[in-house]
Amino acid sequence: MSIAIVIPGRTVLIIVAIVMVFFRLCLFVDFIYRTWDKGKAFPSANPTGMIELLRRPTARFVSTATIPTTSLEAKHKALLDEDWRTFDVMLVGGAIGIAAWGQLFAASGSSPGDRLSGLTLHMLLAGTACLLAGPLIWRARGLYLTALGRKASQEVGFSLIVLSLASVVIDLRVPFAMEAGLVVACAIVVREMADNYIYRRDIQRRLNYDP
């Protein structure tokens, strides 16, 4: 029974990680596509118009948005506030993650550390890398692209760490915890799909891309 759950369970975690990253990348693709399409209207030649849009501050995107309510502006303000509030959280989370990875890696040669799979360590390391690299890569303050990038780094990073915890209980064959870990993994995918749909429908589709 436990062996039958271990092998498919790891496969499910890998699929969840791939789908999660895919949907997060879809937000970037959607935003870049819209800037490319609208950038053609700029007086400057492409791809200069697209680059100008990509570098446009969030306030500029929202200030003349064609929407009669303030819901879009409020959502963008919340996005920026969350972006800078979580800067330290991402760095602290990444530091704790790399310390945990180092401990697990050092203990992988002895019991019970030798029961942990490479998938567990790889997911933990990948999540930690996202948390540490995100604030360093996306540093331009006030840009919508920066907020989008930091949010992606945060969501993917912490989700990969949670998936690594689910992988731990699968490796150790903890009763009931294995099933709970898979349920959490599926919940992450559902939440990622919903987040992707909401941002494309309620935010990025309604941004002001005009020159």
Secondary structure, DSSP 8 states (H G I E B T S, - for coil): -HHHHHHHHHHHHHHHHHHHHHHHHHHHHHHHHHHHHHHTTSSS-TTHHHHHHHT-BHHHHHHT-S-SSSHHHHHHHHHHHHHHHHHHHHHHHHHHHHHHHHHHHHGGGSTTGGGS-HHHHHHHHHHHHHHHHHHHH---TTBHHHHHHHHHHHHHHHHHHHHHHHHHHHHTT-TTHHHHHHHHHHHHHHHHHHHHHHIIIIIGGGS----
